[in-house]
Amino acid sequence: MDSNVKKWSAEFIGTFWLTFGGCGSAVLAAAFPQLGIGFHGVALAFGLTVLTGAYALGPISGGHFNPAVSLGLVVGGRFKASELPGYVIAQVLGAIAAGAVLYAVATGKPGAELGGFATNGYGAHSPGGYGLVSALVIEVVLTAIFLIVILGATARRAASGFAGLAIGLCLTLIHLISIPVTNTSVNPARSTGVAVFGPEIAMGQLWVFWVAPLLGAAIGALIYRSLLSNGQED
């Protein structure tokens, strides 16, 4: 099989898993009567999807599962720009496929109410009522930090074999911080995958969850490359 097809397949599956596992925990389990996992459980679910996906699929594609991460790795000099379009397409399709499966499951009981369907938003669509500026700032800052952690954890000088753990725990922490603000994106594919099947307002606000994570990823990669990188050791 062509190596690009393998990489795209790994990115499709990994982004599917991230979206289905993370958003599925929010839609199906977060508020389950008396046993709901709440914000903490959803945050952990997102971290676990990245952790497991990174170890299983990372050796094939690098385990990006996120257009912002792919862009950040291009800016950081770790990924070829020519490969970016194929990765982004695979990631978005994987996320939409996950959204479709989750929608089929979530609507499979009488009187099902989807609510926000784990979509991201600001203003009236923010879990805590935070406005557009708050949403932009939190998504840019947290995606920038995410890229710094990714680049540092995957550098040659970093401890071997622990990158997936560091990255997964970082994403967990990111969710613990920002679920009340935007329901946490830092990933345009994840946002798109559920917005397609969510309330109309989610599609109207989706632009924020492309612009802010992509900008944040580029900023984080530039910070790491200019201030923290150790040349060939990275």
C-alpha positions as CSV (number, residue, x, y, z in Angstrom):
1,M,0.0,0.0,0.0
2,D,1.2,3.5,-0.8
3,S,2.9,5.2,2.2
4,N,0.7,8.3,1.9
5,V,-2.5,6.2,2.0
6,K,-1.2,4.5,5.2
7,K,-0.5,7.9,6.7
8,W,-3.9,9.4,5.7
9,S,-5.6,6.3,7.0
10,A,-3.8,6.6,10.4
11,E,-4.8,10.3,10.6
12,F,-8.4,9.5,9.7
13,I,-8.7,6.7,12.3
14,G,-6.8,8.7,15.0
15,T,-9.0,11.8,14.5
16,F,-12.1,9.6,14.4
17,W,-11.0,8.1,17.7
18,L,-10.3,11.5,19.3
19,T,-13.6,13.0,18.2
20,F,-15.7,9.9,19.0
21,G,-14.0,9.2,22.3
22,G,-13.8,12.8,23.6
23,C,-17.1,14.1,22.2
24,G,-18.8,10.8,22.9
25,S,-17.9,11.0,26.5
26,A,-19.5,14.5,26.7
27,V,-22.6,13.6,24.8
28,L,-23.3,10.2,26.2
29,A,-21.7,10.0,29.7
30,A,-21.0,13.5,31.1
31,A,-24.4,14.1,32.6
32,F,-25.7,10.5,32.9
33,P,-28.0,10.5,36.0
34,Q,-26.1,9.8,39.2
35,L,-23.1,8.3,37.4
36,G,-22.1,11.1,35.0
37,I,-18.4,11.6,34.5
38,G,-18.6,15.4,34.4
39,F,-16.0,17.9,33.1
40,H,-13.2,15.9,34.7
41,G,-14.2,12.7,32.9
42,V,-14.5,14.4,29.6
43,A,-11.1,16.1,29.9
44,L,-9.6,12.7,30.7
45,A,-11.4,11.1,27.8
46,F,-9.8,13.5,25.3
47,G,-6.4,13.0,26.9
48,L,-6.8,9.2,26.7
49,T,-7.8,9.3,23.0
50,V,-4.6,11.2,22.1
51,L,-2.4,9.1,24.4
52,T,-3.7,5.8,23.0
53,G,-3.8,7.0,19.4
54,A,-0.3,8.4,19.6
55,Y,1.2,5.1,20.7
56,A,-0.9,3.0,18.2
57,L,-0.8,5.2,15.2
58,G,2.0,7.7,15.8
59,P,4.6,5.3,14.2
60,I,2.7,5.4,11.0
61,S,1.7,9.1,10.5
62,G,3.2,10.9,13.4
63,G,-0.1,11.0,15.3
64,H,-1.2,14.5,14.6
65,F,-5.0,14.0,14.6
66,N,-5.4,17.8,14.4
67,P,-5.0,20.3,11.6
68,A,-3.5,22.9,14.0
69,V,-0.9,20.4,15.1
70,S,0.0,19.6,11.5
71,L,0.4,23.3,10.7
72,G,2.4,23.9,13.9
73,L,4.8,21.1,12.9
74,V,5.2,22.6,9.5
75,V,6.1,26.0,11.1
76,G,8.3,24.2,13.6
77,G,10.3,22.5,10.8
78,R,9.2,19.0,11.7
79,F,6.7,18.3,8.9
80,K,6.7,18.9,5.1
81,A,4.3,21.6,4.0
82,S,3.6,19.5,0.9
83,E,2.0,16.8,3.1
84,L,-0.2,19.2,5.0
85,P,-3.3,19.2,2.6
86,G,-3.6,15.4,2.7
87,Y,-3.3,15.3,6.5
88,V,-5.9,18.0,7.0
89,I,-8.4,16.4,4.6
90,A,-8.0,13.0,6.3
91,Q,-8.4,14.6,9.8
92,V,-11.6,16.5,8.9
93,L,-13.1,13.5,7.2
94,G,-12.3,11.3,10.2
95,A,-13.9,13.8,12.6
96,I,-17.0,14.1,10.5
97,A,-17.3,10.3,10.3
98,A,-17.1,10.2,14.1
99,G,-19.7,12.9,14.4
100,A,-22.0,10.9,12.2
101,V,-21.6,7.7,14.2
102,L,-22.1,9.6,17.5
103,Y,-25.2,11.2,16.1
104,A,-26.6,7.8,15.1
105,V,-25.9,6.5,18.6
106,A,-27.2,9.5,20.5
107,T,-30.5,9.7,18.6
108,G,-31.1,5.9,19.1
109,K,-33.5,6.2,22.0
110,P,-37.0,7.7,22.3
111,G,-37.1,11.4,23.1
112,A,-33.4,11.9,22.6
113,E,-32.2,15.5,23.1
114,L,-28.8,16.3,21.7
115,G,-28.4,19.7,23.3
116,G,-25.1,21.3,22.2
117,F,-23.8,17.9,20.9
118,A,-20.3,18.7,22.3
119,T,-19.9,21.6,19.9
120,N,-17.7,24.6,20.6
121,G,-18.9,28.1,21.0
122,Y,-18.9,31.5,22.6
123,G,-21.5,33.9,24.0
124,A,-24.8,32.1,24.3
125,H,-23.2,28.9,23.1
126,S,-20.3,29.0,25.6
127,P,-20.9,26.6,28.6
128,G,-20.0,29.5,31.0
129,G,-21.3,32.4,28.9
130,Y,-17.9,33.7,27.9
131,G,-17.7,36.1,24.9
132,L,-15.8,36.1,21.6
133,V,-12.6,37.7,23.0
134,S,-12.3,35.2,25.8
135,A,-12.9,32.4,23.3
136,L,-10.2,33.7,20.9
137,V,-7.7,34.3,23.7
138,I,-8.1,30.9,25.4
139,E,-8.0,28.9,22.2
140,V,-4.9,30.8,20.9
141,V,-3.0,30.5,24.1
142,L,-3.8,26.9,24.9
143,T,-3.1,25.7,21.3
144,A,0.3,27.6,21.5
145,I,1.2,25.8,24.7
146,F,0.0,22.5,23.2
147,L,2.4,22.9,20.3
148,I,5.3,23.8,22.6
149,V,4.6,20.6,24.6
150,I,4.4,18.5,21.5
151,L,7.6,19.9,20.0
152,G,9.5,19.6,23.3
153,A,8.2,16.1,24.1
154,T,9.1,14.8,20.6
155,A,12.5,16.3,20.4
156,R,15.5,14.0,20.1
157,R,16.8,15.1,23.4
158,A,13.5,14.3,25.2
159,A,13.1,11.1,27.2
160,S,12.4,8.3,24.7
161,G,8.9,6.7,24.8
162,F,7.1,9.3,26.9
163,A,5.9,11.8,24.3
164,G,2.5,10.2,24.0
165,L,2.0,10.4,27.8
166,A,3.1,14.1,28.0
167,I,0.9,15.1,25.1
168,G,-2.2,13.2,26.3
169,L,-1.9,14.7,29.8
170,C,-1.4,18.2,28.3
171,L,-4.6,17.8,26.4
172,T,-6.4,16.7,29.5
173,L,-5.2,19.8,31.4
174,I,-6.2,22.0,28.4
175,H,-9.7,20.7,28.7
176,L,-9.8,21.1,32.5
177,I,-9.0,24.8,31.9
178,S,-11.2,25.7,29.0
179,I,-14.3,23.5,28.9
180,P,-16.3,26.2,30.7
181,V,-15.1,28.9,28.2
182,T,-15.5,27.2,24.7
183,N,-16.1,23.6,25.5
184,T,-12.5,23.3,24.3
185,S,-11.4,23.0,20.7
186,V,-7.7,23.5,20.1
187,N,-8.5,21.2,17.1
188,P,-10.4,22.5,14.0
189,A,-11.2,18.9,12.9
190,R,-12.8,18.0,16.2
191,S,-14.9,21.2,16.1
192,T,-16.1,20.6,12.6
193,G,-16.9,16.9,13.1
194,V,-19.7,17.6,15.6
195,A,-20.7,21.1,14.4
196,V,-22.0,19.4,11.2
197,F,-24.5,17.5,13.2
198,G,-25.0,20.0,16.1
199,P,-27.2,23.1,16.5
200,E,-27.1,25.8,13.8
201,I,-25.3,28.2,16.0
202,A,-22.3,25.9,16.1
203,M,-21.7,26.1,12.4
204,G,-22.1,29.9,12.5
205,Q,-19.3,30.1,15.1
206,L,-17.1,27.4,13.7
207,W,-14.7,29.9,12.0
208,V,-13.4,30.8,15.5
209,F,-12.3,27.2,16.1
210,W,-10.3,27.2,12.9
211,V,-8.7,30.6,13.1
212,A,-7.8,30.6,16.8
213,P,-6.2,27.1,17.0
214,L,-4.3,27.5,13.7
215,L,-3.0,30.9,14.8
216,G,-2.1,29.6,18.2
217,A,-0.3,26.6,16.7
218,A,1.8,28.8,14.5
219,I,2.7,31.1,17.4
220,G,3.6,28.1,19.7
221,A,5.8,26.6,17.0
222,L,7.6,30.0,16.4
223,I,8.2,30.4,20.1
224,Y,9.7,26.9,20.4
225,R,11.8,27.2,17.2
226,S,13.2,30.6,18.1
227,L,13.6,30.4,21.8
228,L,13.7,26.7,22.9
229,S,15.0,24.7,20.1
230,N,18.5,23.2,20.3
231,G,19.2,23.0,16.6
232,Q,19.8,19.5,15.2
233,E,18.9,17.9,18.6
234,D,15.3,18.9,17.9
